[in-house]
Protein backbone atom coordinates (compact mmCIF):
# COMPACT_ATOMS: atom_id res chain seq x y z
CA UNK A 1 0.00 0.00 0.00
CA UNK A 2 1.40 3.39 -0.94
CA UNK A 3 1.88 6.31 1.43
CA UNK A 4 -0.97 8.34 -0.10
CA UNK A 5 -3.50 5.55 0.44
CA UNK A 6 -2.40 5.23 4.09
CA UNK A 7 -2.97 8.97 4.58
CA UNK A 8 -6.43 8.74 3.02
CA UNK A 9 -7.36 5.81 5.28
CA UNK A 10 -6.19 7.68 8.37
CA UNK A 11 -8.11 10.78 7.32
CA UNK A 12 -11.25 8.69 6.76
CA UNK A 13 -10.99 7.18 10.24
CA UNK A 14 -10.46 10.62 11.79
CA UNK A 15 -13.47 12.08 9.96
CA UNK A 16 -15.53 9.07 11.05
CA UNK A 17 -14.71 9.73 14.71
CA UNK A 18 -15.16 13.50 14.48
CA UNK A 19 -18.49 13.37 12.72
CA UNK A 20 -19.84 10.53 14.85
CA UNK A 21 -19.43 12.87 17.81
CA UNK A 22 -20.87 15.84 15.93
CA UNK A 23 -23.92 13.99 14.57
CA UNK A 24 -24.66 12.60 18.02
CA UNK A 25 -24.62 16.08 19.54
CA UNK A 26 -26.61 17.56 16.63
CA UNK A 27 -29.34 14.93 16.99
CA UNK A 28 -29.59 15.33 20.76
CA UNK A 29 -29.13 19.10 20.87
CA UNK A 30 -32.82 20.09 20.90
CA UNK A 31 -33.68 17.55 23.60
CA UNK A 32 -30.68 18.55 25.69
CA UNK A 33 -31.45 22.26 25.46
CA UNK A 34 -35.10 21.73 26.39
CA UNK A 35 -33.98 19.94 29.56
CA UNK A 36 -31.59 22.82 30.32
CA UNK A 37 -34.52 25.28 29.95
CA UNK A 38 -36.54 23.20 32.42
CA UNK A 39 -33.75 23.42 35.01
CA UNK A 40 -32.79 27.05 34.31
CA UNK A 41 -35.84 29.08 33.24
CA UNK A 42 -33.70 32.04 32.16
CA UNK A 43 -31.85 30.03 29.54
CA UNK A 44 -32.97 30.93 26.01
CA UNK A 45 -30.74 28.77 23.79
CA UNK A 46 -32.52 26.85 21.06
CA UNK A 47 -31.27 23.89 19.06
CA UNK A 48 -32.98 24.98 15.85
CA UNK A 49 -31.33 28.41 15.98
CA UNK A 50 -28.02 26.74 16.70
CA UNK A 51 -28.32 24.46 13.66
CA UNK A 52 -29.40 27.43 11.53
CA UNK A 53 -26.31 29.37 12.60
CA UNK A 54 -24.13 26.39 11.73
CA UNK A 55 -25.64 26.24 8.23
CA UNK A 56 -25.39 29.99 7.60
CA UNK A 57 -21.79 30.29 8.80
CA UNK A 58 -20.79 27.19 6.83
CA UNK A 59 -22.31 28.62 3.65
CA UNK A 60 -20.59 31.98 4.12
CA UNK A 61 -17.27 30.41 5.15
CA UNK A 62 -17.18 28.22 2.07
CA UNK A 63 -16.41 31.38 0.10
CA UNK A 64 -13.20 32.04 2.05
CA UNK A 65 -12.08 28.59 3.15
CA UNK A 66 -10.20 27.81 -0.10
CA UNK A 67 -8.05 30.90 0.48
CA UNK A 68 -7.44 29.87 4.09
CA UNK A 69 -6.48 26.37 2.94
CA UNK A 70 -4.16 27.82 0.31
CA UNK A 71 -2.36 29.97 2.92
CA UNK A 72 -2.24 27.46 5.80
CA UNK A 73 -2.07 24.18 3.91
CA UNK A 74 -4.49 21.28 4.04
CA UNK A 75 -3.36 19.65 7.30
CA UNK A 76 -3.39 22.84 9.44
CA UNK A 77 -6.75 23.77 7.91
CA UNK A 78 -8.24 20.42 8.90
CA UNK A 79 -6.68 20.66 12.36
CA UNK A 80 -8.20 24.11 12.88
CA UNK A 81 -11.58 22.82 11.73
CA UNK A 82 -11.37 19.80 14.03
CA UNK A 83 -10.43 22.03 16.96
CA UNK A 84 -13.49 24.21 16.38
CA UNK A 85 -15.64 21.08 16.16
CA UNK A 86 -14.36 19.94 19.55
CA UNK A 87 -15.06 23.43 20.97
CA UNK A 88 -18.65 23.15 19.75
CA UNK A 89 -19.08 19.84 21.55
CA UNK A 90 -17.48 21.26 24.71
CA UNK A 91 -19.83 24.27 24.64
CA UNK A 92 -22.59 22.05 26.02
CA UNK A 93 -20.78 21.96 29.35
CA UNK A 94 -21.79 25.61 29.80
CA UNK A 95 -25.36 26.81 30.16
CA UNK A 96 -24.93 30.13 28.44
CA UNK A 97 -26.87 31.13 25.36
CA UNK A 98 -24.11 33.29 23.91
CA UNK A 99 -21.59 30.44 24.31
CA UNK A 100 -23.93 28.11 22.42
CA UNK A 101 -24.45 30.54 19.56
CA UNK A 102 -20.78 31.52 19.34
CA UNK A 103 -19.79 27.85 19.28
CA UNK A 104 -22.43 27.22 16.60
CA UNK A 105 -20.95 29.98 14.44
CA UNK A 106 -17.48 28.50 14.94
CA UNK A 107 -18.86 25.09 14.07
CA UNK A 108 -20.13 26.41 10.74
CA UNK A 109 -16.69 27.83 9.98
CA UNK A 110 -15.08 24.56 11.04
CA UNK A 111 -17.23 22.53 8.65
CA UNK A 112 -16.12 24.70 5.75
CA UNK A 113 -12.49 24.39 6.79
CA UNK A 114 -12.70 20.63 7.32
CA UNK A 115 -14.26 19.85 3.96
CA UNK A 116 -12.01 22.23 2.04
CA UNK A 117 -8.91 20.83 3.75
CA UNK A 118 -10.13 17.29 3.17
CA UNK A 119 -10.55 17.86 -0.54
CA UNK A 120 -7.11 19.43 -0.91
CA UNK A 121 -5.48 16.67 1.14
CA UNK A 122 -7.22 13.98 -0.87
CA UNK A 123 -5.97 15.48 -4.13
CA UNK A 124 -2.44 15.85 -2.73
CA UNK A 125 -2.36 12.16 -1.82
CA UNK A 126 -3.79 10.88 -5.10
CA UNK A 127 -2.86 10.82 -8.73
CA UNK A 128 -4.98 10.52 -11.84
CA UNK A 129 -5.34 6.75 -11.43
CA UNK A 130 -5.97 6.58 -7.66
CA UNK A 131 -8.23 9.60 -7.09
CA UNK A 132 -11.53 7.74 -7.52
CA UNK A 133 -10.39 4.79 -5.41
CA UNK A 134 -9.12 7.07 -2.64
CA UNK A 135 -12.31 9.14 -2.72
CA UNK A 136 -14.46 6.02 -2.46
CA UNK A 137 -12.29 4.62 0.32
CA UNK A 138 -12.48 7.88 2.25
CA UNK A 139 -16.27 8.05 2.04
CA UNK A 140 -16.68 4.39 3.04
CA UNK A 141 -14.66 5.07 6.17
CA UNK A 142 -16.35 8.44 6.85
CA UNK A 143 -19.86 7.02 6.43
CA UNK A 144 -19.15 4.01 8.63
CA UNK A 145 -19.66 6.23 11.67
C-alpha positions as CSV (number, residue, x, y, z in Angstrom):
1,X,0.0,0.0,0.0
2,X,1.4,3.4,-0.9
3,X,1.9,6.3,1.4
4,X,-1.0,8.3,-0.1
5,X,-3.5,5.5,0.4
6,X,-2.4,5.2,4.1
7,X,-3.0,9.0,4.6
8,X,-6.4,8.7,3.0
9,X,-7.4,5.8,5.3
10,X,-6.2,7.7,8.4
11,X,-8.1,10.8,7.3
12,X,-11.3,8.7,6.8
13,X,-11.0,7.2,10.2
14,X,-10.5,10.6,11.8
15,X,-13.5,12.1,10.0
16,X,-15.5,9.1,11.1
17,X,-14.7,9.7,14.7
18,X,-15.2,13.5,14.5
19,X,-18.5,13.4,12.7
20,X,-19.8,10.5,14.9
21,X,-19.4,12.9,17.8
22,X,-20.9,15.8,15.9
23,X,-23.9,14.0,14.6
24,X,-24.7,12.6,18.0
25,X,-24.6,16.1,19.5
26,X,-26.6,17.6,16.6
27,X,-29.3,14.9,17.0
28,X,-29.6,15.3,20.8
29,X,-29.1,19.1,20.9
30,X,-32.8,20.1,20.9
31,X,-33.7,17.5,23.6
32,X,-30.7,18.5,25.7
33,X,-31.4,22.3,25.5
34,X,-35.1,21.7,26.4
35,X,-34.0,19.9,29.6
36,X,-31.6,22.8,30.3
37,X,-34.5,25.3,30.0
38,X,-36.5,23.2,32.4
39,X,-33.8,23.4,35.0
40,X,-32.8,27.0,34.3
41,X,-35.8,29.1,33.2
42,X,-33.7,32.0,32.2
43,X,-31.8,30.0,29.5
44,X,-33.0,30.9,26.0
45,X,-30.7,28.8,23.8
46,X,-32.5,26.8,21.1
47,X,-31.3,23.9,19.1
48,X,-33.0,25.0,15.8
49,X,-31.3,28.4,16.0
50,X,-28.0,26.7,16.7
51,X,-28.3,24.5,13.7
52,X,-29.4,27.4,11.5
53,X,-26.3,29.4,12.6
54,X,-24.1,26.4,11.7
55,X,-25.6,26.2,8.2
56,X,-25.4,30.0,7.6
57,X,-21.8,30.3,8.8
58,X,-20.8,27.2,6.8
59,X,-22.3,28.6,3.6
60,X,-20.6,32.0,4.1
61,X,-17.3,30.4,5.1
62,X,-17.2,28.2,2.1
63,X,-16.4,31.4,0.1
64,X,-13.2,32.0,2.1
65,X,-12.1,28.6,3.1
66,X,-10.2,27.8,-0.1
67,X,-8.1,30.9,0.5
68,X,-7.4,29.9,4.1
69,X,-6.5,26.4,2.9
70,X,-4.2,27.8,0.3
71,X,-2.4,30.0,2.9
72,X,-2.2,27.5,5.8
73,X,-2.1,24.2,3.9
74,X,-4.5,21.3,4.0
75,X,-3.4,19.7,7.3
76,X,-3.4,22.8,9.4
77,X,-6.8,23.8,7.9
78,X,-8.2,20.4,8.9
79,X,-6.7,20.7,12.4
80,X,-8.2,24.1,12.9
81,X,-11.6,22.8,11.7
82,X,-11.4,19.8,14.0
83,X,-10.4,22.0,17.0
84,X,-13.5,24.2,16.4
85,X,-15.6,21.1,16.2
86,X,-14.4,19.9,19.6
87,X,-15.1,23.4,21.0
88,X,-18.7,23.1,19.8
89,X,-19.1,19.8,21.6
90,X,-17.5,21.3,24.7
91,X,-19.8,24.3,24.6
92,X,-22.6,22.1,26.0
93,X,-20.8,22.0,29.4
94,X,-21.8,25.6,29.8
95,X,-25.4,26.8,30.2
96,X,-24.9,30.1,28.4
97,X,-26.9,31.1,25.4
98,X,-24.1,33.3,23.9
99,X,-21.6,30.4,24.3
100,X,-23.9,28.1,22.4
101,X,-24.4,30.5,19.6
102,X,-20.8,31.5,19.3
103,X,-19.8,27.8,19.3
104,X,-22.4,27.2,16.6
105,X,-21.0,30.0,14.4
106,X,-17.5,28.5,14.9
107,X,-18.9,25.1,14.1
108,X,-20.1,26.4,10.7
109,X,-16.7,27.8,10.0
110,X,-15.1,24.6,11.0
111,X,-17.2,22.5,8.7
112,X,-16.1,24.7,5.7
113,X,-12.5,24.4,6.8
114,X,-12.7,20.6,7.3
115,X,-14.3,19.8,4.0
116,X,-12.0,22.2,2.0
117,X,-8.9,20.8,3.8
118,X,-10.1,17.3,3.2
119,X,-10.6,17.9,-0.5
120,X,-7.1,19.4,-0.9
121,X,-5.5,16.7,1.1
122,X,-7.2,14.0,-0.9
123,X,-6.0,15.5,-4.1
124,X,-2.4,15.8,-2.7
125,X,-2.4,12.2,-1.8
126,X,-3.8,10.9,-5.1
127,X,-2.9,10.8,-8.7
128,X,-5.0,10.5,-11.8
129,X,-5.3,6.8,-11.4
130,X,-6.0,6.6,-7.7
131,X,-8.2,9.6,-7.1
132,X,-11.5,7.7,-7.5
133,X,-10.4,4.8,-5.4
134,X,-9.1,7.1,-2.6
135,X,-12.3,9.1,-2.7
136,X,-14.5,6.0,-2.5
137,X,-12.3,4.6,0.3
138,X,-12.5,7.9,2.3
139,X,-16.3,8.1,2.0
140,X,-16.7,4.4,3.0
141,X,-14.7,5.1,6.2
142,X,-16.3,8.4,6.8
143,X,-19.9,7.0,6.4
144,X,-19.2,4.0,8.6
145,X,-19.7,6.2,11.7
